[in-house]
Amino acid sequence: MTRRRFLRLSALPALGGLAPAQTAKPKLKLSVRVEPLFKHMKLPEQMQKVAEAGYQGFEFGNWRAWDPAVITPLAHKLGIACACIVGNVGVNPKGMGLTNPAERAGFLTEIKASLEAAKRFETTQMVTLTANAVPGMAREAQHQSIVAGLKAAHDIVAPHKVTLIVEPLNTLVDHKGYYLNHTAEAFEIMREVDSPFVKILFDIYHVQIMDGNLIDTIRKNIGYIAHFHVGDVPGRHEPGTGEINYRNVFRAIHDLGFSGFVAMEYNPSKDPMETLAEVKEMAWS
């Protein structure tokens, strides 16, 4: 055999001329906030729908309404994870908000209670809401109250490796009066708190309404983002019904190597399972 022929044969793919198998790119982890998609169902049935749709996680609102001794074993059986629970009750949690320093003790008490619940539901994330702006209080003072409250909460959750995910909301359509409504301030708060256990829940629907510029904002701040919520604008229906190019947004998140959950939180305009199949194809293509 000539040297030239040997080199040519050596360059051919192994295994009978077949090229080596390509390693598949990891896919985005997908979750479902169950209440808006599966109305009039109880959580166990909602969880079964999530698993049936081929999603990896579920999330729900009021952790006090459900027994983790029932929910956690069911999650194991279905092969899905609890992506997060709500850490301080709701959008404007009375007596336990972050904007008012007079409510600091109530906020930290609720975080401690939710931390114990997070352990029982086997989740490592707790949604944290700032509460509405305090009338008559300077915005800078409220900003500093949020920073101080989150630093104090860090000391509670960090030893347990649980992350607070702080959510900016829109005040133009849905949550008039809510304090944290722009991403610029949200990420500034993250820089000031400076904790790997305090990050942002980036709700794409809310951010599109208030700020737009989705992909560039995500790329520049991905290190401060732990979780995404998904809904289109207007109407908060499933991706593909509005103005957001979700295929491009999903691709940008994927290409950044994001390893957290991307959660569906929308009001389906048609059969919920059909929308989940369509969005999964969009996110994984």
C-alpha positions as CSV (number, residue, x, y, z in Angstrom):
1,M,0.0,0.0,0.0
2,T,1.4,3.4,-1.0
3,R,1.7,6.1,1.7
4,R,-0.8,8.3,-0.2
5,R,-3.4,5.5,-0.2
6,F,-2.8,4.8,3.5
7,L,-3.4,8.4,4.4
8,R,-6.5,8.6,2.3
9,L,-8.0,5.5,3.9
10,S,-7.0,6.7,7.4
11,A,-9.0,9.9,6.9
12,L,-12.3,8.0,6.2
13,P,-14.9,7.9,9.0
14,A,-14.7,4.8,11.2
15,L,-17.4,2.1,11.4
16,G,-18.0,1.3,7.8
17,G,-17.8,4.8,6.6
18,L,-20.4,6.2,9.1
19,A,-19.6,9.5,10.7
20,P,-19.4,9.6,14.5
21,A,-22.7,10.4,16.1
22,Q,-23.1,14.1,17.0
23,T,-23.7,15.0,20.6
24,A,-27.1,16.6,21.0
25,K,-27.2,20.1,22.4
26,P,-28.8,20.2,25.9
27,K,-32.4,21.5,25.7
28,L,-33.9,24.3,27.8
29,K,-35.5,23.0,30.9
30,L,-39.2,23.8,30.7
31,S,-41.7,24.3,33.5
32,V,-45.4,25.2,33.8
33,R,-47.1,27.6,36.3
34,V,-50.1,25.4,36.5
35,E,-53.0,27.6,37.6
36,P,-53.5,29.7,34.4
37,L,-53.1,26.7,32.1
38,F,-55.2,24.1,33.9
39,K,-58.0,26.0,35.6
40,H,-60.6,24.1,37.7
41,M,-58.1,21.3,38.4
42,K,-56.4,20.4,41.6
43,L,-52.6,20.4,41.8
44,P,-52.1,16.6,41.5
45,E,-54.1,16.6,38.3
46,Q,-52.3,19.7,37.0
47,M,-49.0,18.0,37.7
48,Q,-50.1,14.9,35.7
49,K,-50.8,17.2,32.8
50,V,-47.4,18.8,33.0
51,A,-45.7,15.4,32.9
52,E,-48.0,14.3,30.0
53,A,-46.9,17.4,28.1
54,G,-43.2,16.3,28.5
55,Y,-42.2,19.3,30.6
56,Q,-39.6,18.9,33.4
57,G,-41.0,21.2,36.1
58,F,-44.1,22.6,37.7
59,E,-44.8,25.6,39.9
60,F,-47.9,26.9,41.8
61,G,-49.0,29.7,43.9
62,N,-50.1,29.0,47.5
63,W,-47.8,26.4,49.1
64,R,-50.0,26.4,52.2
65,A,-52.9,24.9,50.3
66,W,-51.1,21.6,49.6
67,D,-49.5,18.9,51.6
68,P,-45.9,18.2,50.6
69,A,-46.3,14.7,51.9
70,V,-48.6,14.2,48.9
71,I,-47.1,16.5,46.3
72,T,-43.5,15.6,46.6
73,P,-43.9,11.8,46.2
74,L,-46.2,12.4,43.2
75,A,-43.5,14.6,41.6
76,H,-41.0,11.8,42.1
77,K,-43.4,9.3,40.5
78,L,-44.1,11.6,37.5
79,G,-40.4,12.6,37.1
80,I,-41.0,16.3,37.4
81,A,-39.5,18.9,39.7
82,C,-41.0,21.7,41.8
83,A,-39.3,24.6,40.1
84,C,-40.2,27.2,42.7
85,I,-42.7,28.3,45.4
86,V,-43.8,31.8,46.3
87,G,-41.8,33.1,49.2
88,N,-43.8,36.1,50.4
89,V,-47.4,35.4,49.5
90,G,-48.1,37.7,46.5
91,V,-47.7,40.8,44.5
92,N,-48.4,43.2,47.4
93,P,-47.9,41.1,50.5
94,K,-49.4,43.1,53.4
95,G,-47.0,43.3,56.4
96,M,-44.2,41.4,54.7
97,G,-43.1,43.6,51.8
98,L,-39.6,44.8,50.9
99,T,-40.3,48.4,50.1
100,N,-41.2,49.4,53.6
101,P,-38.5,48.9,56.3
102,A,-41.2,48.8,58.9
103,E,-42.3,45.4,57.4
104,R,-38.8,43.9,57.5
105,A,-39.5,41.6,60.4
106,G,-42.7,40.3,58.8
107,F,-40.8,39.7,55.5
108,L,-38.1,37.8,57.2
109,T,-40.6,35.7,59.2
110,E,-42.4,34.8,56.0
111,I,-39.1,33.9,54.3
112,K,-38.2,31.6,57.1
113,A,-41.6,29.8,56.9
114,S,-41.3,29.5,53.1
115,L,-37.8,28.1,53.4
116,E,-39.1,25.2,55.5
117,A,-41.8,24.7,52.9
118,A,-39.2,24.8,50.1
119,K,-37.3,21.9,51.8
120,R,-40.5,19.8,52.0
121,F,-41.5,20.5,48.4
122,E,-37.8,19.9,47.4
123,T,-37.4,23.1,45.5
124,T,-34.4,25.5,45.6
125,Q,-36.1,28.7,44.5
126,M,-38.6,31.1,46.1
127,V,-40.3,33.8,44.2
128,T,-40.0,37.1,46.0
129,L,-42.1,40.2,45.4
130,T,-41.2,43.7,46.4
131,A,-44.8,44.9,47.2
132,N,-46.3,48.1,46.0
133,A,-44.5,51.5,46.3
134,V,-45.1,53.1,49.7
135,P,-47.0,56.4,49.3
136,G,-45.0,59.4,50.5
137,M,-41.7,57.6,50.8
138,A,-38.8,58.6,48.5
139,R,-38.1,56.0,45.9
140,E,-34.4,55.9,46.9
141,A,-35.4,55.0,50.5
142,Q,-37.6,52.2,49.2
143,H,-34.7,51.0,46.9
144,Q,-32.4,50.9,49.9
145,S,-35.1,49.1,52.0
146,I,-35.3,46.4,49.3
147,V,-31.5,46.0,49.2
148,A,-31.3,45.7,53.0
149,G,-34.2,43.3,53.2
150,L,-32.7,41.0,50.5
151,K,-29.3,41.0,52.2
152,A,-30.9,40.0,55.5
153,A,-32.9,37.3,53.6
154,H,-29.7,36.0,52.0
155,D,-28.4,35.1,55.4
156,I,-31.4,33.0,56.0
157,V,-31.5,31.1,52.7
158,A,-27.9,30.8,51.6
159,P,-26.9,28.1,54.2
160,H,-29.6,26.0,52.6
161,K,-28.6,26.8,49.0
162,V,-32.1,28.2,48.3
163,T,-32.3,31.2,45.9
164,L,-34.7,34.1,46.2
165,I,-35.9,35.0,42.7
166,V,-37.1,38.6,42.7
167,E,-39.7,39.5,40.1
168,P,-40.1,42.8,38.3
169,L,-43.8,43.3,37.1
170,N,-45.4,45.7,34.6
171,T,-47.4,48.6,36.0
172,L,-48.9,49.7,32.7
173,V,-51.4,46.8,32.2
174,D,-51.5,44.5,35.2
175,H,-50.0,45.7,38.5
176,K,-50.5,49.4,38.9
177,G,-48.6,50.6,42.0
178,Y,-46.0,47.8,42.2
179,Y,-42.6,49.1,43.0
180,L,-40.1,47.1,40.9
181,N,-41.3,47.7,37.3
182,H,-38.1,48.2,35.3
183,T,-35.2,45.9,34.7
184,A,-32.5,48.6,35.0
185,E,-33.3,49.0,38.7
186,A,-33.8,45.3,39.2
187,F,-30.3,44.5,38.0
188,E,-28.9,47.4,40.0
189,I,-30.4,45.9,43.1
190,M,-28.8,42.6,42.2
191,R,-25.4,44.2,42.0
192,E,-25.9,45.9,45.3
193,V,-27.1,42.7,47.1
194,D,-24.3,40.8,45.4
195,S,-25.4,37.3,46.3
196,P,-25.5,34.0,44.3
197,F,-28.7,33.2,46.2
198,V,-30.6,36.4,45.3
199,K,-31.4,36.7,41.6
200,I,-34.0,37.8,39.1
201,L,-37.1,36.1,37.9
202,F,-37.2,37.5,34.4
203,D,-40.8,37.5,33.2
204,I,-40.6,38.1,29.5
205,Y,-44.2,39.4,29.3
206,H,-43.7,42.0,31.9
207,V,-40.4,43.2,30.6
208,Q,-41.7,43.5,27.0
209,I,-44.4,45.8,28.2
210,M,-42.2,48.0,30.3
211,D,-38.8,48.0,28.6
212,G,-38.7,45.8,25.4
213,N,-35.1,45.1,24.2
214,L,-35.5,41.6,25.4
215,I,-32.6,39.7,23.9
216,D,-29.9,42.3,24.5
217,T,-31.1,42.8,28.1
218,I,-31.0,39.0,28.7
219,R,-27.5,38.7,27.2
220,K,-26.1,41.5,29.3
221,N,-27.6,40.3,32.6
222,I,-27.8,36.5,32.3
223,G,-25.6,36.1,35.4
224,Y,-28.3,37.7,37.5
225,I,-31.2,35.7,36.1
226,A,-32.2,32.4,37.7
227,H,-35.7,31.8,36.2
228,F,-37.8,32.9,33.3
229,H,-41.6,33.3,32.9
230,V,-43.2,33.1,29.5
231,G,-46.3,34.9,28.0
232,D,-46.9,36.9,24.9
233,V,-47.9,40.5,24.5
234,P,-50.7,41.6,24.4
235,G,-53.1,39.4,26.4
236,R,-50.5,37.1,28.1
237,H,-51.4,34.2,25.8
238,E,-49.1,31.5,24.6
239,P,-46.0,32.4,22.5
240,G,-46.9,32.9,18.8
241,T,-50.1,34.9,19.6
242,G,-48.5,38.3,19.9
243,E,-45.6,40.6,19.2
244,I,-42.7,38.7,20.8
245,N,-40.5,36.5,18.5
246,Y,-40.2,33.7,21.0
247,R,-38.3,31.4,18.8
248,N,-35.4,33.9,18.8
249,V,-35.7,34.7,22.5
250,F,-35.6,31.0,23.4
251,R,-32.6,30.5,21.1
252,A,-30.8,33.4,22.8
253,I,-31.4,32.0,26.2
254,H,-30.2,28.5,25.1
255,D,-27.1,29.9,23.5
256,L,-26.1,31.6,26.7
257,G,-26.0,28.2,28.4
258,F,-28.8,29.0,30.8
259,S,-29.4,26.0,33.0
260,G,-32.5,27.1,35.0
261,F,-36.1,26.7,34.2
262,V,-38.0,28.5,31.5
263,A,-41.6,28.4,32.8
264,M,-44.9,28.8,30.9
265,E,-47.1,31.3,32.7
266,Y,-49.8,32.3,30.2
267,N,-53.6,32.1,29.5
268,P,-54.0,29.7,26.7
269,S,-56.1,30.9,23.8
270,K,-57.0,27.3,22.9
271,D,-56.5,23.8,24.2
272,P,-53.7,24.1,26.8
273,M,-52.0,20.8,25.9
274,E,-51.9,21.9,22.2
275,T,-50.2,25.1,23.2
276,L,-47.6,23.3,25.4
277,A,-46.7,21.0,22.5
278,E,-46.3,24.0,20.2
279,V,-44.2,26.0,22.6
280,K,-42.0,23.0,23.4
281,E,-41.3,22.6,19.7
282,M,-40.5,26.3,19.5
283,A,-38.1,26.2,22.5
284,W,-36.3,23.0,21.5
285,S,-35.9,23.6,17.8
